[in-house]
Amino acid sequence: MARVVVDVMLKPEILDPQGQAVANALPRLGVTDVSSVRIGRRIEIDFAGEPDLDRAREIADKLLANPVIEDFEIRVVESAAAEVV
């Protein structure tokens, strides 16, 4: 089984209120060296056979991301075990 990961982020010019809320809360935790935070989404797609990056790009463009305000990146993860941290 092959896994494709799609990371969706707001475009840099779009305000990120969730990220701003996290950035504003960090000093209360004693973290003062972070200048900004952006919040995004990670979507994992498991293909039965070989990963189909063209199909994954189509899925991301038509369903997972709003191309007007979001960018996305696609990458293949060789094994699900490699993702465990």
CYANA upper distance limits for C-alpha pairs under 8 A (distance plus 0.5 A):
  1 MET  CA     46 ASP  CA      7.09
  1 MET  CA     47 PHE  CA      6.44
  1 MET  CA     48 ALA  CA      5.65
  1 MET  CA     49 GLY  CA      6.18
  1 MET  CA     50 GLU  CA      7.75
  2 ALA  CA     46 ASP  CA      6.17
  2 ALA  CA     47 PHE  CA      5.76
  2 ALA  CA     48 ALA  CA      7.24
  2 ALA  CA     49 GLY  CA      6.88
  2 ALA  CA     50 GLU  CA      6.41
  2 ALA  CA     51 PRO  CA      5.91
  2 ALA  CA     76 VAL  CA      7.98
  2 ALA  CA     77 VAL  CA      7.62
  2 ALA  CA     78 GLU  CA      7.02
  2 ALA  CA     79 SER  CA      7.61
  3 ARG  CA     44 GLU  CA      7.08
  3 ARG  CA     45 ILE  CA      6.10
  3 ARG  CA     46 ASP  CA      4.91
  3 ARG  CA     47 PHE  CA      6.68
  3 ARG  CA     51 PRO  CA      7.24
  3 ARG  CA     76 VAL  CA      6.44
  3 ARG  CA     77 VAL  CA      5.86
  3 ARG  CA     78 GLU  CA      7.33
  3 ARG  CA     79 SER  CA      7.66
  3 ARG  CA     80 ALA  CA      7.74
  4 VAL  CA     44 GLU  CA      6.32
  4 VAL  CA     45 ILE  CA      5.63
  4 VAL  CA     46 ASP  CA      6.83
  4 VAL  CA     47 PHE  CA      8.19
  4 VAL  CA     51 PRO  CA      7.19
  4 VAL  CA     53 LEU  CA      8.17
  4 VAL  CA     56 ALA  CA      7.85
  4 VAL  CA     74 ILE  CA      7.30
  4 VAL  CA     75 ARG  CA      6.16
  4 VAL  CA     76 VAL  CA      4.96
  4 VAL  CA     77 VAL  CA      6.41
  5 VAL  CA     42 ARG  CA      7.34
  5 VAL  CA     43 ILE  CA      6.21
  5 VAL  CA     44 GLU  CA      5.08
  5 VAL  CA     45 ILE  CA      6.78
  5 VAL  CA     74 ILE  CA      6.22
  5 VAL  CA     75 ARG  CA      5.87
  5 VAL  CA     76 VAL  CA      6.69
  5 VAL  CA     77 VAL  CA      7.37
  6 VAL  CA     42 ARG  CA      6.27
  6 VAL  CA     43 ILE  CA      5.55
  6 VAL  CA     44 GLU  CA      6.84
  6 VAL  CA     45 ILE  CA      8.34
  6 VAL  CA     60 ALA  CA      7.69
  6 VAL  CA     72 PHE  CA      7.05
  6 VAL  CA     73 GLU  CA      6.15
  6 VAL  CA     74 ILE  CA      5.12
  6 VAL  CA     75 ARG  CA      7.19
  7 ASP  CA     40 GLY  CA      7.69
  7 ASP  CA     41 ARG  CA      6.31
  7 ASP  CA     42 ARG  CA      5.12
  7 ASP  CA     43 ILE  CA      6.91
  7 ASP  CA     72 PHE  CA      5.91
  7 ASP  CA     73 GLU  CA      5.75
  7 ASP  CA     74 ILE  CA      7.06
  8 VAL  CA     40 GLY  CA      6.11
  8 VAL  CA     41 ARG  CA      5.62
  8 VAL  CA     42 ARG  CA      6.88
  8 VAL  CA     64 LEU  CA      8.31
  8 VAL  CA     65 ALA  CA      6.92
  8 VAL  CA     70 GLU  CA      7.09
  8 VAL  CA     71 ASP  CA      6.36
  8 VAL  CA     72 PHE  CA      4.88
  8 VAL  CA     73 GLU  CA      7.21
  9 MET  CA     38 ARG  CA      8.29
  9 MET  CA     39 ILE  CA      7.45
  9 MET  CA     40 GLY  CA      5.07
  9 MET  CA     41 ARG  CA      7.14
  9 MET  CA     70 GLU  CA      6.00
  9 MET  CA     71 ASP  CA      5.99
  9 MET  CA     72 PHE  CA      6.73
 10 LEU  CA     14 ILE  CA      6.68
 10 LEU  CA     15 LEU  CA      8.49
 10 LEU  CA     16 ASP  CA      7.79
 10 LEU  CA     38 ARG  CA      8.41
 10 LEU  CA     39 ILE  CA      8.36
 10 LEU  CA     40 GLY  CA      7.38
 10 LEU  CA     69 ILE  CA      6.36
 10 LEU  CA     70 GLU  CA      4.76
 10 LEU  CA     71 ASP  CA      6.66
 11 LYS  CA     69 ILE  CA      6.14
 11 LYS  CA     70 GLU  CA      5.45
 11 LYS  CA     71 ASP  CA      6.25
 14 ILE  CA     69 ILE  CA      7.16
 16 ASP  CA     20 GLN  CA      6.69
 16 ASP  CA     38 ARG  CA      6.91
 16 ASP  CA     39 ILE  CA      7.68
 17 PRO  CA     21 ALA  CA      6.60
 18 GLN  CA     22 VAL  CA      6.89
 18 GLN  CA     38 ARG  CA      8.05
 18 GLN  CA     39 ILE  CA      6.94
 19 GLY  CA     23 ALA  CA      6.64
 19 GLY  CA     36 SER  CA      7.92
 19 GLY  CA     37 VAL  CA      5.22
 19 GLY  CA     38 ARG  CA      5.05
 19 GLY  CA     39 ILE  CA      5.71
 20 GLN  CA     24 ASN  CA      6.55
 20 GLN  CA     36 SER  CA      7.67
 20 GLN  CA     37 VAL  CA      6.88
 20 GLN  CA     38 ARG  CA      8.02
 21 ALA  CA     25 ALA  CA      6.77
 22 VAL  CA     26 LEU  CA      6.82
 22 VAL  CA     37 VAL  CA      7.31
 23 ALA  CA     27 PRO  CA      8.37
 23 ALA  CA     34 VAL  CA      7.78
 23 ALA  CA     35 SER  CA      7.96
 23 ALA  CA     36 SER  CA      6.38
 23 ALA  CA     37 VAL  CA      6.14
 25 ALA  CA     29 LEU  CA      7.55
 26 LEU  CA     30 GLY  CA      7.08
 26 LEU  CA     31 VAL  CA      5.67
 26 LEU  CA     32 THR  CA      7.40
 26 LEU  CA     34 VAL  CA      8.39
 27 PRO  CA     31 VAL  CA      5.37
 27 PRO  CA     32 THR  CA      5.81
 45 ILE  CA     56 ALA  CA      8.24
 46 ASP  CA     51 PRO  CA      8.41
 47 PHE  CA     51 PRO  CA      6.20
 47 PHE  CA     52 ASP  CA      8.01
 51 PRO  CA     76 VAL  CA      7.75
 52 ASP  CA     56 ALA  CA      6.69
 53 LEU  CA     57 ARG  CA      6.45
 53 LEU  CA     74 ILE  CA      8.10
 54 ASP  CA     58 GLU  CA      6.74
 55 ARG  CA     59 ILE  CA      6.69
 56 ALA  CA     60 ALA  CA      6.61
 56 ALA  CA     74 ILE  CA      8.10
 57 ARG  CA     61 ASP  CA      6.50
 57 ARG  CA     74 ILE  CA      7.61
 58 GLU  CA     62 LYS  CA      6.48
 59 ILE  CA     63 LEU  CA      5.99
 59 ILE  CA     64 LEU  CA      7.03
 60 ALA  CA     64 LEU  CA      5.00
 60 ALA  CA     65 ALA  CA      6.15
 60 ALA  CA     72 PHE  CA      7.90
 61 ASP  CA     65 ALA  CA      6.25
 61 ASP  CA     66 ASN  CA      7.71
 61 ASP  CA     67 PRO  CA      7.18
 62 LYS  CA     66 ASN  CA      8.31
 65 ALA  CA     70 GLU  CA      6.57
 65 ALA  CA     71 ASP  CA      7.66
 65 ALA  CA     72 PHE  CA      7.49
 66 ASN  CA     70 GLU  CA      5.90
 66 ASN  CA     71 ASP  CA      8.34
 67 PRO  CA     71 ASP  CA      6.80
 77 VAL  CA     82 ALA  CA      8.19
 77 VAL  CA     83 GLU  CA      8.20
 78 GLU  CA     82 ALA  CA      7.84
 79 SER  CA     83 GLU  CA      7.80
 80 ALA  CA     84 VAL  CA      7.91
